Amino acid sequence: MHGPFPRLVTSVPGPRSLALWDRERQVIAPGLQSVTQWARVSFSHGQGAILFDVDGNAVIDFMAGIGVCSIGHGHPKHAQAIADQAAKLAAGSFTSEPRVELLETLREVLPKHLSRIQLYSGGAEAVEAALRLARCATRKSMVVSFWGGYHGKTEGTRPLSEGEQTGYGLPAPGSHAVPYANPYRCPFECGGACTRACTHFLRQSVEHGSNREIAAIIVEPIQGRGGNIVPPVGFLREIQQAARDLNALLIVDEMITGFCRTGRFFGFMHEEGVEPDILIMGKGFGNGFPISGVAAREEVARAEPWAKPSGNSSSYGGNALAAAAALATIGVLREERLDQHAAELGNFMLEELRRVTRDVPMVGEVRGKGLLLGIELVRDRISRAPLAREEMRRLFTALLGQGLLAMPSGSALRINPPLVITREQAASGIEILGRVLASAPEILKDTTNE
């Protein structure tokens, strides 16, 4: 594929996109992802880290379906594997050659102690399965989660997810949320001792504010929803130690950090000595084909009733078509060494983002690991007051209008492109980001008066 990109032949969204969007909204229920409604664009196809809309515009994708599109849009090996398998067998829960090969391949990339794997079709489904497993294995009821985290929208996962607790009535019982070690917005204002403050509070909060029957602590190595928040080195180790001291299991949710996104096959692997009892995976697992999974220690996975026949099964989980898609995805990740690419290109992007935003007053922090990056946007660097939702919408649409798709989340921009993105494409996207953010005062002019 030849550059340069982006290539814009109409405004974005263009007339054909707007016509399709209008047709859809006559029928589809409200509640779709906010950025899709802000964008009002219809993409027809993609290639690598480039998305093409129905008007002929080509934009650089810094979103990747929120980290789902790990090996890029339209990867030929992925497409061929799905086509070949779809012509043979798609549905069913019986043993199939693709599923066996996928399970054996996962055993090669996972730590040896995570020897038992079950497959599902969606992220929240896998989280629900992990929670049930932890409660079966420990015979305890409570799960500790973290402020700013996200684990799904189902009734079981909603209490664990920032922003999903209100408006739906009483949340399901059995969860206890504590602060995540966010160095930029630490609630304790601890001046760099965020890990110590947060883990101390976790222990005290469990002691004085829960029934102390902790089945598990569930944690993301990097929090996606809050803006790709990277905790201090050592945080995961301290959380693991807290879990051990509480005789609880450590559940690591790798939904967004897994499959080479951070420069290692899984995000927890950056922390020496961390050994999850249960690991949850999804998103980049199937490169857009719905598949997720739970990996656990042998002794944990045998807990009943989770381990009884049909105790943790799924009608869609692990079907032959999904297994073929995931197997092809992992094959490309390994063959093209996309973990190494993510680490190297991620370092380049982090340095370049910091360079182009150094003199932009509204950029409070640029952070990240591998190709999971975040830009914290503020009214000024002293107060660190976050931008409003309408201001983030304006910046998003301004970026898209210049040919860059980047996702706002709270007051941050999340940057997680397909792992196959080239250095040239990344540099072009960063140049657009720098230009738009530098002109933000004009873009946001009179926002508060609307």
ROLUMVO-617770 format. One line per 4 residues: for each residue x, y, z of N, C-alpha, C. Coordinates in steps of 0.02 Angstrom, whole numbers. Example, Ala and Ser with C-alpha at 12.3 -4.5 7.8 and 13.67 -1.06 7.14 Angstrom:
BEGIN
660/-284/390/615/-225/390/660/-165/390; 642/-112/354/684/-53/357/645/2/394
END
This chain:
BEGIN
43/-59/0/0/0/0/44/62/0; 30/107/-45/72/165/-54/43/227/-19; 85/267/10/64/329/44/71/387/-3; 69/448/19/60/464/91/-13/463/112
-22/456/177/-89/457/206/-90/510/261; -147/539/276/-214/525/249/-224/554/179; -278/531/146/-299/560/81/-372/579/87; -386/642/78/-454/667/86/-479/695/21
-535/668/-4/-564/692/-66/-629/729/-54; -658/720/6/-716/759/27/-705/779/99; -751/816/127/-750/827/199/-764/760/233; -745/755/296/-760/694/335/-803/714/394
-866/690/397/-897/640/352/-917/671/285; -916/629/233/-937/651/167/-1011/637/155; -1037/656/98/-1109/649/84/-1134/577/85; -1096/530/59/-1120/461/59/-1121/432/130
-1070/450/170/-1069/428/240/-1130/456/277; -1144/520/267/-1200/551/302/-1266/520/281; -1273/503/218/-1335/471/195/-1344/402/227; -1291/363/231/-1295/297/263/-1309/303/337
-1275/350/370/-1286/361/441/-1358/380/455; -1387/422/412/-1456/443/422/-1504/385/411; -1491/343/362/-1533/284/351/-1531/238/412; -1471/228/440/-1465/182/496/-1501/208/558
-1496/273/570/-1525/299/632/-1601/299/631; -1631/286/573/-1703/280/571/-1726/214/603; -1680/167/610/-1699/99/633/-1661/78/696; -1597/94/699/-1556/67/754/-1574/99/821
-1569/60/874/-1584/86/940/-1530/135/962; -1548/184/1003/-1498/230/1030/-1451/194/1078; -1395/227/1093/-1348/198/1141/-1285/171/1110; -1274/185/1046/-1213/163/1013/-1153/202/1041
-1094/176/1026/-1032/208/1048/-1031/282/1028; -1016/325/1075/-1020/397/1064/-981/420/1003; -919/397/997/-877/422/942/-905/405/874; -940/348/868/-970/331/803/-1025/380/785
-1060/405/835/-1113/454/823/-1086/524/812; -1031/538/844/-998/603/832/-969/604/761; -941/547/739/-907/544/675/-955/544/616; -1009/505/622/-1059/498/568/-1027/475/503
-975/435/509/-939/412/450/-952/337/441; -952/315/378/-960/244/362/-898/219/325; -863/173/356/-803/145/325/-822/85/282; -792/81/223/-807/25/178/-756/-31/183
-693/-13/195/-641/-63/201/-579/-32/232; -531/-75/246/-469/-51/276/-411/-92/252; -352/-65/260/-290/-101/243/-237/-80/293; -217/-128/335/-167/-112/386/-195/-63/436
-165/-5/441/-187/47/489/-223/104/453; -248/91/392/-284/141/353/-356/119/343; -402/164/356/-473/151/345/-498/194/287; -539/164/244/-567/198/186/-643/204/196
-668/264/186/-740/273/194/-776/269/126; -842/270/128/-881/261/67/-876/320/20; -848/375/42/-837/433/-1/-769/433/-33; -727/383/-17/-660/380/-47/-605/411/-6
-621/434/54/-570/462/98/-531/405/132; -467/416/143/-424/368/178/-396/402/241; -412/375/299/-390/406/362/-345/358/400; -302/387/441/-256/347/483/-294/326/545
-290/262/561/-327/234/617/-283/229/679; -295/273/728/-262/269/792/-307/238/845; -362/206/823/-411/180/870/-414/103/869; -410/74/810/-410/0/801/-470/-33/834
-529/-1/829/-588/-31/861/-579/-38/936; -547/11/967/-528/10/1038/-483/-50/1053; -430/-55/1013/-380/-107/1024/-397/-175/998; -453/-181/962/-474/-246/937/-434/-267/876
-422/-221/831/-390/-237/766/-315/-242/775; -292/-297/802/-221/-304/820/-176/-311/759; -194/-352/710/-149/-363/653/-171/-323/592; -214/-274/602/-232/-228/548/-294/-249/511
-321/-201/475/-381/-212/435/-364/-252/372; -405/-301/357/-399/-338/294/-336/-379/287; -308/-403/343/-246/-443/337/-262/-507/296; -224/-520/243/-241/-576/199/-241/-644/233
-196/-656/280/-195/-721/314/-255/-730/359; -276/-677/390/-336/-679/433/-398/-691/390; -404/-653/336/-462/-660/291/-466/-730/261; -409/-756/240/-409/-822/209/-426/-877/259
-402/-871/320/-417/-922/370/-492/-924/385; -523/-865/390/-595/-862/403/-634/-890/344; -615/-871/283/-650/-895/223/-645/-970/217; -586/-997/227/-577/-1070/221/-618/-1107/273
-617/-1083/335/-654/-1118/388/-729/-1109/379; -752/-1051/358/-824/-1038/349/-853/-1085/297; -813/-1106/249/-837/-1152/197/-841/-1224/222; -814/-1236/282/-815/-1304/309/-860/-1312/369
-848/-1274/422/-886/-1280/484/-879/-1216/524; -936/-1188/545/-934/-1125/583/-957/-1134/655; -1016/-1164/664/-1046/-1166/731/-1036/-1234/764; -1046/-1234/830/-1043/-1296/867/-991/-1295/922
-1004/-1334/974/-960/-1336/1032/-916/-1398/1035; -922/-1440/984/-883/-1502/985/-809/-1488/969; -767/-1536/987/-696/-1531/973/-685/-1521/898; -641/-1475/882/-622/-1464/812/-547/-1455/807
-520/-1467/749/-448/-1460/740/-426/-1388/752; -462/-1336/727/-440/-1267/742/-439/-1252/816; -489/-1277/853/-490/-1263/925/-432/-1296/961; -418/-1358/944/-362/-1393/976/-297/-1357/961
-287/-1337/899/-226/-1302/881/-221/-1234/916; -278/-1200/923/-278/-1136/957/-259/-1145/1031; -288/-1194/1063/-273/-1206/1134/-199/-1223/1144; -173/-1264/1099/-102/-1283/1104/-57/-1222/1091
-78/-1178/1046/-39/-1117/1032/-40/-1070/1091; -99/-1064/1122/-104/-1021/1182/-58/-1047/1238; -54/-1112/1244/-9/-1140/1296/63/-1119/1283; 81/-1107/1221/149/-1086/1204/164/-1014/1223
112/-971/1221/124/-900/1234/105/-879/1305; 66/-921/1339/47/-906/1408/99/-934/1457; 103/-907/1517/145/-938/1569/122/-1010/1581; 170/-1053/1598/154/-1124/1604/102/-1138/1658
99/-1096/1710/53/-1111/1765/-20/-1098/1745; -31/-1060/1692/-99/-1049/1667/-114/-1103/1615; -127/-1162/1640/-129/-1221/1598/-198/-1241/1573; -251/-1209/1600/-319/-1226/1579/-353/-1166/1549
-383/-1175/1490/-410/-1119/1452/-482/-1135/1431; -526/-1087/1438/-593/-1092/1412/-606/-1033/1366; -646/-1043/1314/-657/-992/1263/-729/-967/1263; -736/-902/1249/-801/-869/1248/-805/-824/1187
-859/-786/1182/-869/-745/1122/-862/-671/1135; -868/-648/1197/-864/-577/1212/-826/-564/1276; -804/-501/1284/-764/-483/1342/-799/-491/1407; -859/-462/1413/-896/-466/1476/-913/-538/1494
-927/-579/1443/-941/-649/1456/-882/-684/1489; -821/-668/1464/-761/-698/1494/-750/-672/1564; -762/-607/1576/-754/-580/1643/-803/-613/1691; -866/-620/1669/-916/-654/1711/-893/-725/1728
-865/-760/1680/-842/-829/1692/-785/-829/1743; -739/-780/1737/-683/-776/1784/-707/-761/1854; -757/-717/1861/-784/-702/1927/-816/-763/1959; -856/-800/1919/-887/-861/1944/-834/-911/1966
-782/-917/1925/-729/-965/1941/-695/-946/2007; -679/-882/2015/-645/-861/2077/-688/-876/2138; -752/-864/2133/-796/-877/2190/-804/-952/2203; -804/-992/2151/-807/-1065/2161/-743/-1090/2194
-686/-1063/2171/-621/-1088/2195/-607/-1068/2267; -632/-1010/2288/-616/-985/2355/-673/-994/2404; -733/-1005/2378/-794/-1007/2420/-803/-941/2457; -780/-887/2425/-790/-820/2454/-832/-779/2405
-854/-721/2429/-905/-684/2391/-881/-620/2357; -834/-585/2387/-819/-516/2365/-762/-514/2314; -767/-465/2268/-714/-453/2219/-693/-380/2226; -629/-368/2233/-602/-300/2237/-584/-277/2166
-609/-219/2148/-593/-189/2083/-566/-119/2094; -555/-82/2040/-521/-17/2046/-559/40/2013; -556/97/2044/-584/158/2014/-553/167/1944; -594/187/1898/-570/199/1830/-567/137/1787
-580/78/1816/-575/17/1778/-636/6/1734; -629/-41/1688/-685/-60/1646/-680/-135/1631; -736/-170/1647/-737/-242/1636/-801/-265/1602; -845/-219/1581/-905/-238/1545/-967/-202/1570
-1023/-216/1535/-1086/-183/1550/-1141/-231/1574; -1125/-294/1583/-1175/-342/1608/-1187/-328/1682; -1239/-359/1709/-1256/-346/1779/-1201/-368/1826; -1165/-421/1807/-1110/-444/1850/-1048/-402/1845
-1035/-373/1786/-974/-334/1776/-985/-260/1786; -1047/-237/1782/-1062/-166/1788/-1035/-135/1852; -1042/-167/1910/-1016/-137/1972/-939/-129/1972; -905/-165/1926/-832/-162/1923/-808/-109/1874
-854/-76/1839/-836/-32/1783/-854/40/1798; -804/83/1791/-815/155/1802/-869/181/1754; -916/218/1782/-968/249/1742/-1027/206/1726; -1026/143/1748/-1082/97/1732/-1125/82/1793
-1111/113/1850/-1147/96/1911/-1212/134/1919; -1218/192/1886/-1276/235/1899/-1329/231/1844; -1391/242/1866/-1446/247/1818/-1481/182/1802; -1457/127/1828/-1487/62/1813/-1516/27/1874
-1524/65/1928/-1547/34/1989/-1489/8/2031; -1506/-33/2080/-1456/-59/2126/-1406/-105/2091; -1340/-91/2095/-1291/-136/2064/-1290/-203/2099; -1270/-254/2064/-1263/-320/2093/-1214/-318/2151
-1229/-351/2206/-1184/-350/2264/-1121/-392/2250; -1073/-383/2295/-1014/-426/2292/-952/-394/2264; -952/-327/2258/-891/-294/2233/-872/-238/2280; -808/-220/2278/-780/-169/2323/-726/-132/2284
-738/-68/2267/-691/-30/2225/-644/14/2265; -581/16/2244/-530/56/2277/-490/94/2224; -452/145/2243/-415/186/2194/-360/147/2157; -353/161/2093/-300/135/2052/-241/182/2055
-181/156/2050/-121/198/2053/-112/237/1988; -143/296/1987/-140/341/1930/-93/399/1948; -31/398/1926/17/449/1948/-5/521/1933; -42/531/1878/-60/600/1860/-120/625/1901
-165/581/1917/-225/602/1955/-234/558/2017; -182/550/2056/-187/509/2117/-233/543/2168; -284/508/2192/-330/539/2240/-297/557/2306; -240/528/2320/-205/542/2383/-154/598/2376
-145/622/2314/-96/675/2302/-30/659/2337; -4/600/2322/50/572/2362/120/591/2338; 124/629/2284/190/653/2263/237/598/2242; 212/548/2206/255/495/2179/251/430/2216
219/428/2275/213/366/2313/145/334/2302; 122/335/2240/54/314/2223/42/240/2239; 89/198/2223/81/127/2235/71/113/2309; 113/142/2350/108/131/2423/42/156/2450
22/216/2430/-40/245/2455/-100/204/2435; -102/184/2372/-161/147/2347/-165/76/2376; -109/42/2381/-112/-26/2409/-125/-25/2484; -100/26/2519/-115/33/2590/-190/45/2599
-218/88/2558/-290/101/2563/-330/39/2547; -308/0/2497/-343/-62/2480/-348/-107/2541; -293/-117/2575/-292/-161/2633/-337/-134/2689; -331/-69/2701/-371/-40/2754/-446/-39/2737
-461/-28/2674/-530/-27/2652/-562/-95/2657; -526/-147/2640/-552/-215/2647/-562/-231/2721; -514/-210/2762/-518/-225/2834/-578/-190/2867; -590/-128/2848/-640/-89/2884/-705/-77/2846
-706/-93/2780/-765/-76/2740/-793/-132/2699; -775/-194/2716/-802/-251/2678/-816/-309/2727; -843/-363/2700/-853/-422/2742/-790/-464/2749; -736/-441/2717/-669/-473/2720/-666/-540/2684
-721/-561/2654/-722/-624/2618/-705/-611/2545; -641/-598/2531/-619/-577/2465/-601/-638/2422; -639/-648/2370/-625/-703/2324/-568/-685/2276; -567/-623/2253/-516/-604/2203/-508/-529/2201
-450/-509/2176/-438/-440/2156/-431/-441/2080; -471/-400/2045/-468/-397/1972/-436/-330/1952; -386/-334/1909/-348/-274/1892/-327/-275/1819; -324/-217/1788/-296/-208/1721/-224/-184/1726
-178/-214/1689/-109/-190/1692/-102/-116/1671; -144/-95/1624/-151/-25/1604/-226/-13/1597; -252/40/1626/-323/54/1621/-339/90/1556; -381/58/1515/-398/87/1451/-448/144/1455
-505/132/1488/-559/182/1487/-536/249/1515; -494/250/1565/-473/313/1594/-425/352/1550; -405/323/1493/-358/358/1449/-291/324/1444; -291/257/1446/-229/218/1443/-181/238/1499
-204/229/1560/-166/249/1619/-115/195/1638; -53/214/1641/1/169/1658/19/178/1732; 10/126/1772/28/133/1844/103/130/1854; 128/150/1912/200/145/1924/225/73/1923
287/65/1905/318/-1/1907/314/-29/1978; 293/-90/1985/286/-122/2050/215/-125/2075; 169/-88/2043/100/-87/2067/68/-156/2063; 77/-190/2007/46/-256/2000/75/-305/2051
139/-300/2064/169/-345/2114/138/-333/2183; 127/-270/2199/97/-254/2265/25/-277/2268; -11/-272/2213/-80/-297/2212/-81/-373/2219; -34/-405/2186/-29/-478/2194/-15/-497/2266
30/-460/2298/46/-476/2368/-15/-465/2413; -53/-412/2399/-114/-400/2438/-163/-458/2429; -169/-482/2367/-213/-540/2355/-190/-601/2393; -125/-613/2393/-98/-671/2429/-112/-664/2504
-102/-605/2531/-112/-594/2603/-186/-602/2622; -230/-589/2575/-302/-595/2588/-328/-665/2570; -282/-710/2550/-302/-777/2527/-353/-772/2471; -340/-724/2427/-383/-712/2370/-345/-727/2306
-381/-733/2251/-350/-745/2186/-335/-678/2151; -284/-678/2109/-269/-620/2068/-296/-632/1998; -344/-591/1977/-371/-594/1909/-342/-535/1871; -307/-548/1817/-279/-495/1775/-321/-492/1711
-353/-435/1701/-394/-424/1642/-350/-395/1587; -333/-437/1538/-289/-418/1483/-329/-404/1419; -392/-386/1427/-435/-375/1369/-404/-325/1321; -378/-270/1347/-350/-219/1303/-274/-221/1299
-242/-250/1349/-169/-250/1352/-138/-313/1322; -179/-363/1306/-153/-426/1283/-134/-427/1209; -103/-482/1190/-86/-497/1120/-42/-442/1089; 14/-429/1124/70/-388/1100/58/-313/1103
1/-291/1126/-16/-220/1125/36/-176/1162; 61/-200/1218/108/-160/1259/181/-173/1244; 194/-217/1196/264/-235/1181/284/-302/1209; 242/-332/1250/249/-401/1273/185/-437/1255
186/-504/1255/126/-539/1234/67/-522/1279; 79/-514/1343/28/-491/1389/58/-436/1433; 15/-390/1454/39/-332/1490/71/-347/1556; 46/-398/1592/74/-413/1658/146/-436/1654
168/-457/1594/235/-484/1586/289/-431/1594; 271/-367/1596/319/-315/1610/340/-314/1683; 301/-345/1726/314/-345/1798/343/-413/1819; 406/-413/1835/439/-476/1856/406/-503/1919
392/-568/1918/365/-600/1977/289/-602/1981; 255/-570/1935/181/-570/1936/156/-633/1901; 115/-671/1937/87/-734/1910/12/-735/1924; -29/-713/1876/-101/-713/1886/-127/-784/1900
-178/-788/1942/-212/-852/1952/-262/-863/1896; -290/-808/1872/-338/-810/1816/-320/-752/1770; -320/-765/1705/-306/-713/1656/-364/-711/1607; -387/-650/1591/-442/-640/1545/-415/-608/1481
-436/-634/1423/-410/-608/1359/-467/-599/1309; -456/-552/1263/-506/-539/1212/-481/-485/1165; -528/-444/1139/-512/-389/1093/-465/-411/1037; -399/-397/1043/-352/-413/990/-342/-487/978
-374/-529/1017/-370/-602/1012/-391/-627/943; -445/-600/916/-471/-624/852/-468/-573/797; -436/-515/810/-429/-462/760/-496/-440/731; -547/-438/774/-613/-417/752/-664/-473/751
-641/-535/748/-689/-590/754/-701/-602/828; -766/-606/849/-781/-610/921/-755/-674/953; -705/-665/995/-679/-721/1035/-644/-692/1096; -654/-726/1152/-621/-707/1215/-604/-771/1251
-570/-764/1307/-550/-824/1343/-530/-811/1415; -529/-865/1452/-506/-866/1522/-454/-920/1529; -397/-903/1556/-344/-952/1571/-334/-953/1646; -325/-1013/1674/-320/-1019/1747/-272/-1074/1767
-251/-1070/1830/-212/-1124/1858/-253/-1188/1859; -218/-1244/1854/-251/-1310/1853/-297/-1319/1913; -271/-1305/1973/-310/-1318/2033/-370/-1270/2039; -362/-1210/2011/-418/-1163/2012/-472/-1184/1963
-451/-1204/1903/-499/-1222/1850/-541/-1283/1868; -519/-1323/1915/-556/-1383/1933/-610/-1370/1986; -617/-1308/2007/-666/-1291/2059/-737/-1302/2033; -779/-1331/2075/-848/-1343/2056/-894/-1294/2093
-951/-1277/2062/-982/-1307/2003/-956/-1281/1936; -908/-1234/1936/-882/-1208/1873/-857/-1264/1828; -825/-1315/1858/-793/-1368/1818/-840/-1426/1802; -900/-1424/1826/-947/-1477/1809/-968/-1472/1736
-992/-1527/1706/-1016/-1524/1637/-1066/-1467/1628; -1055/-1426/1577/-1096/-1367/1561/-1090/-1311/1613; -1044/-1318/1659/-1037/-1268/1712/-1008/-1202/1688; -970/-1202/1635/-941/-1139/1610/-942/-1137/1533
-988/-1173/1503/-990/-1178/1430/-1021/-1116/1399; -1015/-1112/1333/-1040/-1055/1295/-1061/-1079/1226; -1120/-1060/1203/-1145/-1083/1138/-1099/-1062/1081; -1073/-1001/1085/-1030/-975/1032/-956/-986/1047
-939/-991/1110/-869/-992/1129/-830/-1050/1101; -773/-1035/1069/-729/-1087/1045/-755/-1124/984; -803/-1094/948/-825/-1128/886/-768/-1129/836; -773/-1171/787/-717/-1183/741/-698/-1120/702
-748/-1079/684/-734/-1019/645/-696/-968/688; -719/-958/750/-684/-911/795/-613/-935/809; -605/-1001/819/-539/-1028/833/-492/-1018/774; -518/-1026/713/-476/-1016/654/-454/-943/649
-500/-896/664/-483/-825/661/-429/-808/712; -437/-833/773/-389/-819/826/-322/-851/812; -323/-912/786/-261/-947/770/-222/-909/717; -257/-883/666/-224/-843/615/-195/-779/644
-233/-748/690/-210/-686/721/-146/-697/760; -146/-748/802/-85/-761/842/-27/-780/796; -42/-816/742/11/-833/695/44/-772/666; 5/-722/646/32/-661/618/70/-622/671
42/-617/732/77/-582/786/147/-610/797; 153/-676/794/218/-707/806/263/-703/745; 236/-717/686/277/-717/625/305/-647/610; 264/-596/620/285/-528/604/316/-493/664
323/-530/719/356/-504/780/325/-437/801; 260/-437/805/225/-374/819/233/-351/891; 254/-396/935/271/-373/1003/331/-327/1001; 382/-347/964/442/-306/957/426/-241/921
386/-246/868/367/-187/830/329/-138/875; 283/-164/916/244/-121/960/289/-86/1011; 338/-122/1037/384/-92/1086/426/-37/1054; 455/-51/996/499/-3/963/461/57/937
406/45/901/367/100/873/332/139/929; 312/104/982/281/138/1038/328/188/1070; 392/169/1077/442/216/1105/450/277/1060; 451/265/995/456/320/947/396/367/952
336/338/955/275/378/958/271/417/1023; 291/385/1078/290/420/1143/335/481/1142; 395/472/1116/443/529/1112/417/583/1066; 390/564/1008/365/613/960/304/650/986
259/614/1019/200/647/1047/220/697/1100; 268/680/1141/293/727/1191/326/787/1159; 361/775/1104/395/830/1069/345/879/1039; 295/853/1003/250/898/967/200/933/1014
192/906/1075/144/937/1122/179/974/1179; 245/977/1177/282/1007/1233/259/1078/1249; 243/1116/1198/224/1186/1209/149/1197/1203; 110/1144/1208/37/1150/1206/11/1151/1277
-14/1207/1302/-33/1212/1373/-87/1163/1395; -130/1143/1348/-185/1099/1369/-164/1025/1374; -103/1008/1356/-78/940/1363/-45/932/1431; -79/895/1475/-53/886/1542/-2/831/1548
-13/777/1510/32/720/1514/26/679/1451; 82/651/1429/83/601/1376/113/538/1406; 79/482/1400/100/421/1434/88/361/1389; 113/304/1409/98/244/1371/151/190/1377
133/133/1350/179/76/1346/163/38/1282; 213/29/1241/201/-2/1176/154/41/1135; 106/10/1101/58/47/1061/-8/55/1098; -2/73/1162/-58/90/1204/-39/156/1238
-59/211/1207/-36/278/1228/-95/322/1246; -81/372/1287/-134/418/1307/-108/489/1314; -151/538/1296/-136/609/1304/-188/639/1350; -168/661/1408/-213/692/1456/-222/766/1439
-285/787/1428/-299/855/1408/-331/893/1466; -306/954/1478/-326/993/1536/-337/1066/1516; -371/1103/1559/-380/1175/1546/-314/1212/1555; -275/1190/1603/-208/1217/1612/-169/1167/1654
-103/1172/1650/-61/1122/1682/-56/1131/1757; -76/1189/1782/-74/1201/1854/-133/1168/1888; -193/1185/1866/-254/1159/1898/-267/1086/1878; -245/1066/1818/-259/1000/1791/-334/986/1783
-373/1039/1779/-445/1031/1769/-459/999/1702; -499/945/1700/-510/910/1637/-554/949/1589; -548/934/1525/-592/963/1474/-661/932/1480; -711/970/1457/-780/946/1458/-793/900/1399
-846/862/1403/-864/814/1351/-872/848/1283; -906/905/1281/-916/941/1219/-850/964/1189; -803/983/1230/-737/1003/1206/-700/943/1176; -706/885/1208/-675/825/1181/-707/805/1114
-773/815/1109/-807/800/1046/-780/844/990; -771/908/1004/-745/953/953/-675/934/930; -633/915/978/-566/895/959/-567/831/918; -609/784/937/-615/721/900/-635/735/827
-687/776/818/-710/790/750/-660/830/710; -622/874/744/-569/911/710/-514/864/685; -495/816/727/-445/768/707/-470/725/649; -532/702/654/-559/661/600/-563/701/535
-581/765/540/-584/807/481/-516/815/447; -462/805/486/-395/809/458/-368/740/437; -409/688/447/-390/622/424/-360/577/477; -375/590/541/-349/548/595/-405/527/640
-411/462/652/-461/434/697/-427/417/763; -442/456/815/-414/445/882/-471/450/932; -471/409/983/-529/403/1027/-523/444/1091; -572/490/1103/-573/524/1168/-603/479/1221
-578/485/1281/-605/447/1338/-596/490/1400; -653/513/1427/-648/562/1480/-615/624/1453; -562/646/1486/-525/704/1462/-459/685/1430; -455/623/1405/-393/600/1373/-407/576/1303
-355/576/1262/-357/544/1197/-321/478/1202; -355/425/1183/-325/358/1183/-297/343/1114; -235/322/1112/-201/307/1049/-179/234/1051; -215/193/1013/-198/122/1010/-211/96/939
-165/111/893/-174/93/823/-164/18/812; -184/-8/754/-166/-77/737/-91/-86/745; -71/-145/767/0/-156/781/43/-158/719; 12/-160/660/50/-161/597/63/-92/570
42/-40/606/52/28/582/126/41/568; 140/77/514/209/92/496/233/155/532; 298/163/532/328/223/562/304/286/526; 298/282/459/277/339/420/205/358/436
162/308/441/92/321/458/85/350/528; 124/322/575/122/348/643/145/420/645; 198/435/608/224/503/607/174/552/577; 138/531/526/88/573/495/31/587/544
10/536/580/-43/545/629/-22/591/685; 40/585/707/65/628/761/69/700/738; 88/710/675/91/779/648/22/811/649; -29/772/631/-98/797/633/-118/813/705
-103/768/750/-118/780/821/-87/844/847; -23/853/833/12/912/856/-19/975/828; -37/973/764/-66/1032/731/-134/1049/759; -177/998/768/-244/1011/794/-242/1034/866
-201/1002/908/-198/1022/978/-169/1093/986; -122/1111/942/-94/1178/945/-147/1231/929; -195/1212/887/-248/1259/868/-311/1249/909; -307/1211/964/-365/1195/1005/-402/1256/1031
-367/1309/1054/-405/1367/1079/-455/1394/1028; -437/1394/965/-484/1418/914/-539/1367/902; -521/1302/903/-572/1250/892/-623/1250/948; -600/1264/1009/-645/1260/1068/-676/1328/1085
-664/1377/1045/-690/1443/1059/-766/1443/1066; -789/1472/1120/-861/1479/1134/-896/1413/1148; -858/1359/1162/-890/1295/1177/-936/1300/1237; -914/1335/1288/-952/1338/1350/-1016/1379/1343
-1020/1418/1288/-1080/1459/1279/-1134/1425/1238; -1119/1364/1213/-1168/1330/1171/-1223/1298/1214
END
